[in-house]
Amino acid sequence: MPSKNLAIQNALAGDWQNATSINKALLNVNPNDIETLNRLAFAFTVLGKIKDAKATYKKVLEIDALNPIALRSLKRLADTEGYGKNVRNLLITHVRNTFLEETGKTKIIELVNIAQPRIIASLMIGQTLRISIKRLKIFIQDVEKQYIGVLPDDMGKRLIKFIKGGNRYETFVRSADKHRVVVFVKEIKRVSRFKNQPSFLLSGDKTAILEKNSAKKTYSSLDEDVS
């Protein structure tokens, strides 16, 4: 039986046809699985099957009328209707550019102390996130400033030095499930004082992972917004 993780991996690899097939198989088992429906709708969108995408997002709203992913995605599709046949190319270009890797300037990082599953379930691949600093840690939030998770301490301390020195970064959701969130962090500005210092050191493993603390914490306010 195909798994959700396999569906996500195929999407990240850009194999949208296979991702579509896997998500359809998962829906045969559970037709009302909102996460799978949203993934399928996104795959339909990238494949240019806009009618199917809209119908699938609308099914999500029949189950959960306030689902943020479906609402946001339907609005995006409505906003791009004027592009006609070019909508698929625009979306594919967006996905590819979002995750374009550059040595020393980008990093794939797994968050620690992530938020509750109901919050994580609302995230979608490519979604923009925010960076905030508090107590020598980097906190990741959504655009509504809702807590998502924290960067591992070693990575956080390094980036705090660069951020406070003037560097700027963008962060996106690369993958998410109820118990794991992986983000893509991209350097978008490097100040002259750091011109010879890469934001991210080379490593054999592209994903920086730190042991998760046993006790999860939720933070309602942050000292410093960076994004």
C-alpha positions in Angstrom: 0.0 0.0 0.0 1.5 3.4 -1.0 2.3 5.7 1.9 1.9 9.5 2.4 5.6 9.8 2.7 6.0 8.2 -0.7 3.5 10.7 -2.2 5.4 13.6 -0.6 8.8 12.3 -1.8 7.5 12.0 -5.4 6.2 15.5 -5.3 9.5 16.9 -4.0 11.3 15.0 -6.8 9.0 16.6 -9.3 7.3 13.3 -10.4 3.8 14.7 -10.4 2.3 11.9 -12.4 3.4 9.3 -9.9 2.5 11.6 -7.0 -1.0 11.8 -8.5 -1.4 8.1 -8.7 -0.2 7.5 -5.2 -2.6 10.1 -3.7 -5.5 8.6 -5.7 -4.6 5.2 -4.2 -4.6 6.6 -0.7 -8.0 8.2 -1.3 -9.4 4.8 -2.3 -8.7 3.8 1.3 -9.8 7.1 2.9 -11.8 9.4 0.5 -12.0 12.1 3.1 -8.3 12.4 4.0 -7.8 16.2 3.7 -4.0 16.1 3.6 -4.1 13.7 0.7 -6.8 15.7 -1.1 -4.8 18.8 -0.9 -1.7 17.1 -2.2 -3.7 15.6 -5.1 -5.1 19.0 -5.9 -1.7 20.6 -6.0 -0.4 17.8 -8.2 -3.3 18.4 -10.6 -2.5 22.1 -10.6 1.2 21.6 -11.6 0.1 19.1 -14.3 -2.2 21.8 -15.7 -5.4 19.9 -14.8 -7.0 23.0 -13.4 -10.6 21.8 -13.4 -9.6 18.7 -11.5 -7.6 20.8 -9.0 -10.5 23.1 -8.3 -12.9 20.2 -7.9 -10.5 18.5 -5.5 -10.0 21.7 -3.4 -13.8 22.2 -3.3 -14.2 18.7 -2.0 -11.8 19.6 0.8 -14.0 22.6 1.7 -17.0 20.3 1.8 -15.2 18.4 4.6 -13.6 21.4 6.2 -15.1 24.8 5.1 -12.3 26.8 6.6 -9.3 24.7 5.4 -6.6 27.3 4.8 -4.7 25.4 2.1 -7.8 24.9 0.0 -9.0 28.4 0.4 -5.6 29.9 -0.4 -5.1 27.6 -3.4 -8.5 28.3 -4.9 -7.8 32.0 -4.6 -4.4 31.6 -6.3 -6.0 29.6 -9.1 -8.7 32.4 -9.5 -5.9 35.0 -9.6 -4.0 33.2 -12.4 -7.1 32.4 -14.6 -6.1 35.2 -17.0 -2.9 33.4 -17.9 -4.8 30.6 -19.5 -2.5 27.8 -20.7 0.5 29.5 -19.1 -0.7 28.8 -15.6 1.0 25.4 -15.5 4.4 26.8 -16.6 4.1 29.6 -14.0 3.4 27.2 -11.2 6.2 24.8 -12.2 8.6 27.7 -12.5 7.6 28.8 -9.0 8.1 25.4 -7.5 11.5 24.9 -9.1 12.8 28.4 -8.3 11.6 28.0 -4.7 13.8 25.0 -4.1 16.8 25.9 -6.3 19.9 24.9 -4.3 23.0 27.0 -4.2 26.2 25.9 -2.4 26.7 27.9 0.8 23.4 29.9 0.2 20.7 27.3 0.9 20.0 24.6 3.4 17.4 21.9 4.0 16.7 21.8 7.7 14.4 19.7 9.9 12.7 21.8 12.6 12.7 20.7 16.3 9.9 21.2 18.9 7.3 21.5 16.2 3.8 22.8 16.7 0.7 20.6 17.3 -0.3 18.3 14.4 -3.5 20.3 13.6 -1.2 23.3 12.8 1.3 21.3 10.9 -1.5 19.8 8.8 -2.3 23.2 7.4 1.1 23.6 5.8 1.7 23.1 2.1 4.9 22.6 0.0 6.4 25.9 -1.1 4.5 27.9 1.6 6.4 31.0 2.7 7.4 31.1 6.4 8.8 33.7 8.7 12.0 33.9 10.8 12.0 35.4 14.3 14.7 35.5 17.0 14.3 35.0 20.7 16.6 33.8 23.4 19.4 32.9 21.0 17.1 30.7 19.0 15.5 31.0 15.6 11.7 30.4 15.6 9.8 29.7 12.4 6.3 31.0 12.0 3.7 31.1 9.3 2.7 34.5 7.7 0.1 34.9 10.5 2.9 34.6 13.1 1.7 31.3 14.2 4.4 29.1 15.8 5.7 26.2 13.5 9.0 25.1 15.1 12.6 26.0 15.9 15.8 25.6 14.0 18.4 23.3 15.6 20.6 25.2 18.0 23.8 24.9 16.0 22.2 26.1 12.8 20.2 28.8 14.7 23.3 30.3 16.4 25.1 30.5 13.1 22.3 32.3 11.3 21.6 34.7 14.2 25.1 36.0 13.7 24.5 36.6 10.0 21.0 38.0 10.4 22.1 40.5 13.1 25.0 41.5 10.8 22.6 42.4 8.0 22.1 39.2 6.0 18.6 38.3 4.9 16.9 34.9 4.4 13.7 33.4 3.0 12.2 30.2 4.3 9.7 27.8 2.7 8.0 24.5 3.6 9.8 21.7 1.9 7.8 18.9 3.4 5.5 18.4 6.4 3.5 15.7 8.1 2.0 15.5 11.6 5.4 14.7 13.3 8.0 16.3 11.0 8.6 19.6 9.3 11.5 20.2 6.9 12.1 23.7 5.6 14.3 25.2 2.9 16.2 28.3 4.0 17.7 30.5 1.3 20.1 33.5 1.6 18.7 36.4 -0.4 21.2 39.1 0.7 24.8 38.9 1.9 26.4 42.0 3.3 30.0 43.0 2.5 31.3 42.1 5.9 30.3 38.5 5.3 31.3 38.3 1.6 33.7 35.4 2.2 31.6 33.6 4.8 28.9 31.2 3.4 25.7 31.1 5.4 25.8 27.3 5.4 28.8 25.0 5.6 29.2 22.0 3.3 28.0 18.8 4.8 27.6 15.2 3.6 24.0 15.3 4.8 21.9 18.2 3.4 19.5 18.0 6.2 20.5 19.3 9.6 18.8 17.3 12.3 19.1 17.7 16.1 17.6 15.4 18.7 14.2 16.7 19.6 13.6 17.8 23.2 11.2 15.5 25.0 9.0 18.3 26.1 7.4 20.4 23.4 6.9 24.1 24.0 4.5 26.7 22.5 5.6 30.3 22.4 3.0 33.0 22.0 5.3 36.0 21.5 8.7 36.5 20.0 11.3 39.3 20.6 12.5 40.0 17.1 10.9 39.6 13.7 13.4 39.2 10.8 11.4 38.5 7.7 
